[in-house]
Amino acid sequence: MTLNIPNWLIITGGIGQIFTALIYPYIRHQVFDWYNDVKQLKPLNQEIAKTYGRYIQGLNFSFGLIAIVLTSNLKEQSELAIALTGLIAAYWVGKVLTQIAYYPMYDIPKKKIFKIGSYFMNCLFVLFAVVYSLLLIYNCIGFFNLN
């Protein structure tokens, strides 16, 4: 089985991940009114929620930067490439599964821009999950000589 993942696809995914990191504060504030909800928590829980929000933003940005700067390294078929693409694939597959399982229960604001934005963001999440899952499969095939 020959699997070819073009560099432009990985870089596109990287740009998309950086975009999600940069747009994340806007979505929390404008779409979900997240900050007002967080204010209702106890002070320690407020800080925990803010910290996790920063973790998510930092991971998205970092994964994007890795994809752009280390594109070839993600396709080395080495143990490290397997570990890193496996980690990122699990992150995005988990995000997509969470979106499907839990988020339909909640309403997003009815403005057309938010509706379109939610479809766009979900498409990005699926793209990231597919790209990194394919990279993981590619790396495993090469590393374990499964051709």
One Martini backbone bead per residue (centre of mass of N, CA, C, O) as a GRO file, in nm:
protein
  147
    1MET     BB    1   0.093   0.039   0.026
    2THR     BB    2   0.046   0.366  -0.094
    3LEU     BB    3   0.132   0.670   0.084
    4ASN     BB    4   0.054   1.016   0.008
    5ILE     BB    5   0.158   1.320   0.173
    6PRO     BB    6   0.137   1.631   0.116
    7ASN     BB    7   0.284   1.914   0.226
    8TRP     BB    8   0.049   2.115   0.175
    9LEU     BB    9  -0.147   1.972   0.371
   10ILE     BB   10   0.013   2.009   0.629
   11ILE     BB   11   0.040   2.320   0.610
   12THR     BB   12  -0.260   2.378   0.604
   13GLY     BB   13  -0.311   2.256   0.881
   14GLY     BB   14  -0.121   2.449   1.031
   15ILE     BB   15  -0.268   2.709   0.963
   16GLY     BB   16  -0.538   2.622   1.087
   17GLN     BB   17  -0.433   2.589   1.379
   18ILE     BB   18  -0.346   2.879   1.417
   19PHE     BB   19  -0.621   2.998   1.365
   20THR     BB   20  -0.764   2.863   1.607
   21ALA     BB   21  -0.588   3.005   1.819
   22LEU     BB   22  -0.660   3.303   1.735
   23ILE     BB   23  -0.990   3.266   1.747
   24TYR     BB   24  -1.062   3.157   2.031
   25PRO     BB   25  -1.123   3.418   2.196
   26TYR     BB   26  -1.359   3.512   2.021
   27ILE     BB   27  -1.543   3.269   2.060
   28ARG     BB   28  -1.566   3.280   2.364
   29HIS     BB   29  -1.680   3.576   2.374
   30GLN     BB   30  -1.894   3.608   2.129
   31VAL     BB   31  -2.041   3.323   2.123
   32PHE     BB   32  -2.027   3.206   2.448
   33ASP     BB   33  -1.979   3.394   2.694
   34TRP     BB   34  -1.750   3.273   2.883
   35TYR     BB   35  -1.662   3.490   3.095
   36ASN     BB   36  -1.937   3.507   3.244
   37ASP     BB   37  -1.943   3.211   3.329
   38VAL     BB   38  -1.671   3.204   3.487
   39LYS     BB   39  -1.754   3.420   3.708
   40GLN     BB   40  -1.944   3.197   3.862
   41LEU     BB   41  -1.702   3.087   3.975
   42LYS     BB   42  -1.470   3.002   4.159
   43PRO     BB   43  -1.159   3.123   4.165
   44LEU     BB   44  -1.008   2.857   4.109
   45ASN     BB   45  -1.193   2.765   3.871
   46GLN     BB   46  -1.131   3.003   3.693
   47GLU     BB   47  -0.827   2.941   3.658
   48ILE     BB   48  -0.860   2.662   3.541
   49ALA     BB   49  -1.024   2.740   3.292
   50LYS     BB   50  -0.813   2.939   3.177
   51THR     BB   51  -0.582   2.737   3.156
   52TYR     BB   52  -0.719   2.539   2.959
   53GLY     BB   53  -0.757   2.747   2.738
   54ARG     BB   54  -0.452   2.794   2.698
   55TYR     BB   55  -0.376   2.508   2.626
   56ILE     BB   56  -0.540   2.486   2.372
   57GLN     BB   57  -0.414   2.725   2.228
   58GLY     BB   58  -0.117   2.623   2.246
   59LEU     BB   59  -0.153   2.354   2.098
   60ASN     BB   60  -0.260   2.458   1.831
   61PHE     BB   61  -0.015   2.634   1.769
   62SER     BB   62   0.207   2.418   1.794
   63PHE     BB   63   0.102   2.219   1.584
   64GLY     BB   64   0.118   2.421   1.351
   65LEU     BB   65   0.420   2.484   1.368
   66ILE     BB   66   0.519   2.198   1.324
   67ALA     BB   67   0.387   2.157   1.043
   68ILE     BB   68   0.547   2.392   0.904
   69VAL     BB   69   0.854   2.342   1.005
   70LEU     BB   70   0.826   1.992   1.028
   71THR     BB   71   0.712   1.833   0.786
   72SER     BB   72   0.927   1.609   0.721
   73ASN     BB   73   0.943   1.492   1.014
   74LEU     BB   74   0.642   1.378   1.006
   75LYS     BB   75   0.769   1.165   0.759
   76GLU     BB   76   1.010   0.964   0.878
   77GLN     BB   77   0.930   0.686   1.019
   78SER     BB   78   0.961   0.722   1.323
   79GLU     BB   79   0.914   0.712   1.651
   80LEU     BB   80   0.867   1.018   1.681
   81ALA     BB   81   0.660   1.046   1.452
   82ILE     BB   82   0.457   0.855   1.577
   83ALA     BB   83   0.417   1.001   1.846
   84LEU     BB   84   0.334   1.281   1.736
   85THR     BB   85   0.104   1.198   1.539
   86GLY     BB   86  -0.055   1.043   1.755
   87LEU     BB   87  -0.110   1.277   1.944
   88ILE     BB   88  -0.250   1.467   1.738
   89ALA     BB   89  -0.464   1.272   1.644
   90ALA     BB   90  -0.598   1.226   1.919
   91TYR     BB   91  -0.676   1.516   1.970
   92TRP     BB   92  -0.861   1.553   1.708
   93VAL     BB   93  -1.042   1.310   1.735
   94GLY     BB   94  -1.146   1.389   2.013
   95LYS     BB   95  -1.271   1.655   1.923
   96VAL     BB   96  -1.470   1.539   1.717
   97LEU     BB   97  -1.620   1.347   1.912
   98THR     BB   98  -1.711   1.571   2.103
   99GLN     BB   99  -1.875   1.731   1.903
  100ILE     BB  100  -2.075   1.500   1.837
  101ALA     BB  101  -2.166   1.414   2.133
  102TYR     BB  102  -2.217   1.724   2.276
  103TYR     BB  103  -2.269   1.995   2.101
  104PRO     BB  104  -2.568   1.953   1.986
  105MET     BB  105  -2.705   2.031   2.270
  106TYR     BB  106  -2.613   2.315   2.185
  107ASP     BB  107  -2.646   2.655   2.142
  108ILE     BB  108  -2.589   2.873   1.902
  109PRO     BB  109  -2.595   3.145   1.778
  110LYS     BB  110  -2.814   3.264   1.507
  111LYS     BB  111  -2.609   3.383   1.354
  112LYS     BB  112  -2.480   3.337   1.047
  113ILE     BB  113  -2.173   3.356   1.111
  114PHE     BB  114  -2.180   3.130   1.332
  115LYS     BB  115  -2.286   2.903   1.158
  116ILE     BB  116  -2.062   2.906   0.947
  117GLY     BB  117  -1.828   2.885   1.151
  118SER     BB  118  -1.900   2.604   1.262
  119TYR     BB  119  -1.859   2.452   0.996
  120PHE     BB  120  -1.569   2.539   0.946
  121MET     BB  121  -1.444   2.431   1.209
  122ASN     BB  122  -1.531   2.136   1.171
  123CYS     BB  123  -1.373   2.096   0.910
  124LEU     BB  124  -1.099   2.148   1.034
  125PHE     BB  125  -1.101   1.920   1.245
  126VAL     BB  126  -1.123   1.695   1.038
  127LEU     BB  127  -0.869   1.758   0.885
  128PHE     BB  128  -0.673   1.714   1.120
  129ALA     BB  129  -0.752   1.421   1.180
  130VAL     BB  130  -0.681   1.308   0.899
  131VAL     BB  131  -0.389   1.397   0.861
  132TYR     BB  132  -0.272   1.265   1.126
  133SER     BB  133  -0.373   0.980   1.071
  134LEU     BB  134  -0.219   0.943   0.806
  135LEU     BB  135   0.059   0.992   0.924
  136LEU     BB  136   0.053   0.757   1.120
  137ILE     BB  137   0.017   0.536   0.912
  138TYR     BB  138   0.265   0.600   0.744
  139ASN     BB  139   0.473   0.563   0.973
  140CYS     BB  140   0.400   0.268   1.041
  141ILE     BB  141   0.451   0.140   0.771
  142GLY     BB  142   0.755   0.218   0.757
  143PHE     BB  143   0.859   0.116   1.035
  144PHE     BB  144   0.713  -0.188   1.003
  145ASN     BB  145   0.710  -0.288   0.713
  146LEU     BB  146   0.391  -0.295   0.560
  147ASN     BB  147   0.423  -0.327   0.234
   0.00000   0.00000   0.00000
